[in-house]
Amino acid sequence: MSISSLKFSPDGSMLASSGADRQIKLWDAYSGEIIRTMEGHKEGVSDIAWSSDGEYLASASDDKTIIIWSIELGAAVKLLIGHTNFVFCLNYNPNANLLVSGGFDETVRVWDIARGKSLKVLPAHSDPVTSVSFNHDGTLIVSCAMDGLIRIWDADSGQCLKTLVDDDNPICSHVEFSPNSRFVLAATQDSTIRLWNYQSSRCVKTYIGHTNRTYCLFACFTNTKHKYIVSGSEDAKIFIWDLQTRQVVQILEGHRDVVLAVAVHPTTGIIASASMEKDLTIKLWWDADV
């Protein structure tokens, strides 16, 4: 059992969590109180994503489907069918009219949410796709997979514009664009997080100190004025690096098992983290200085 994904709502009022128990839970982001539990998937849920207006939440499941949930109704309003194996990752575009998903069928799919139909199936990778995301204006998609490749796609045409690969080709767990979309942050299972300039195909910074050799751990940028990188770790800790200096500035301890999921609050210095089997708790961390 594990908590697979944590995501703050765009306004920061709620935290959503998903897990192997097939449930999606909504929590008050400040008090930690449970707001509601949503059920509908037949197998475990690997990832969740909010629409930019905060009205909908999408979930990716091992039952090969994606469910779109209305937050107001607390109910499923759309079922997206098309993946032929576990759906592992997903994200909305900024306009919230498209969704990108990746799965164990090695494809990246772009969905028209209003029609509930797959617009594009990209034969993206030669291994399960572990992470997918849009850039800040929705024109690009980044994907990564267990084949170790990071790919940048034109969201409109579906054309692969760039492939980033490290010399050692470690399994890539997570990718996302930097807030200005000029860089890509990639977490790999050689216990390293890299910042890529994808235009020049160069790795410009590396962040180390945490342990990541087995699981797909999330890594993210903080939304604070001074930028930090945050990641969980397989030694039950959370690491925070200074984006520019690459130094570990803080290690958060308190979990008792692998910290798979981390999330950063959109407006304040709150970090949420979730742990695996021996722990199964979600923790909220406040930092007065972040």
Secondary structure as UniProt FT lines:
FT   STRAND          2..8
FT   TURN            10..11
FT   STRAND          14..19
FT   TURN            20..21
FT   STRAND          23..28
FT   TURN            29..31
FT   STRAND          34..39
FT   STRAND          45..50
FT   TURN            52..53
FT   STRAND          56..61
FT   TURN            62..63
FT   STRAND          65..70
FT   TURN            71..74
FT   STRAND          75..81
FT   STRAND          87..92
FT   TURN            94..95
FT   STRAND          98..103
FT   TURN            104..105
FT   STRAND          108..112
FT   TURN            113..116
FT   STRAND          117..122
FT   STRAND          129..134
FT   TURN            136..137
FT   STRAND          140..145
FT   TURN            146..147
FT   STRAND          150..154
FT   TURN            155..157
FT   STRAND          160..164
FT   TURN            167..168
FT   STRAND          172..177
FT   TURN            179..180
FT   STRAND          183..188
FT   TURN            189..191
FT   STRAND          192..197
FT   TURN            198..201
FT   STRAND          202..208
FT   STRAND          219..221
FT   STRAND          228..232
FT   TURN            234..235
FT   STRAND          237..242
FT   TURN            243..245
FT   STRAND          248..253
FT   STRAND          259..264
FT   STRAND          270..276
FT   TURN            277..279
FT   STRAND          282..286
//
